[in-house]
Amino acid sequence: MTDDDGATPPREEFHHDPIAHAEARAGMTVGELADAYGDAGIGAADMHEAVDIYAEMLDDDVTTFVGLAGAMVPTGMRRIVADLVRDGHVDALVTTGANLTHDTIEAIGGKHHHGRDEHPEKSMREHDETLRDEGVDRIYNVYLPQEYFAVFERHLREEVFPELEGDGAVSIQRMTEELGRANAAVNDEEDVAEEPGILAAAYEHDVPVFCPAVQDSVLGLQAWMYGQTSEFTLDALADMTDITDLAFEADEAGALVVGGGVPKNYVLQTMLVAPDAYDYAVQLTMDPPQTGGLSGATLDEARSWGKLEKAARNVSVYADATITLPLLVAAARERVGE
């Protein structure tokens, strides 16, 4: 568009950066693919920006808080997170009781399974009714035989909770630490084919694992039941001191938020009582902001609360985290030469 005299109008908001069009060819590395995303727009551009930011967060000088929501472990993301813990890229992990439950199940010999996508002879309701009769739990397209929960519960009652009895009200982080120790020990003693997992890696590398809504899980339910007949109880507020201390001690801080819910808020709210805020933040989500809920709230909104620095680098990628998390981690690790 031009003015009446044929001249180009002034463009204060326009940024001259032409779309170069991404390429996808055989033999590309995941890092090269992420770089190619930078030539595109919409979600691809956001993914490219996320890799840039997360690669900076992998620097040893950045204290990284990871929020892991939902049931990312049964979907197959367990090894990615455990490797990040082992390699020093997680300084604090905030997650759900579901993830800790499923991580433990795999550590002690249980296994999740691929489900069926189509059921030509049954409605989904009929299929789920059949699964219930067969003792199989469904997590979208992932199946878990219920007998593994019995093994999990026995593991807690024999290997974990007794070690915490008589210590008064223990922090949830202390319980997750003990669970990591027990998972590593049983995994080794019984020569389990699957690796010991996230909690074991956190225990072995002194990475605190926080689970502020642990009661909203089978793990929390079992902790409550055990406490009814023993001297065992949890202090739900004790962990706030430890995670706040990490925030106070951080020269630079970054947040990787996978999903929303309690883990996301717990990671972000930590900066409300710290002298500074997050310098970097990457969010992988599918939740929209229009509901006003925390899960869909943008990271820019978090800046208004003082959870992010005004100059922080941040981006949200709106896509299934089981797709974006592996790409993000692999590309960023390639970027920094790992």
Secondary structure by P-SEA (a helix, b strand, c coil): ccccccccccccccccccccbbbbbccccaaaaaaaaaaccaaaaaaaaaaaaaaaaaccccbbbbbbccccccccaaaaaaaaaaaccccbbbbcaaaaaaaaaaaaccbbbbbbcccccccaaaaaaaaaaacccccccbbbcaaaaaaaaaaaaccccccccccccccaaaaaaaaaaaaaaaaaaacccccccaaaaaaaabbbbbbccccccaaaaaaaaaaccccbbbbcccaaaaaaaaaaaccbbbbbcccccaaaaaaaaccccccccccbbbbbccccccccccccccaaaaaaacccccccccccccccccccaaaaaaaaaaaacc
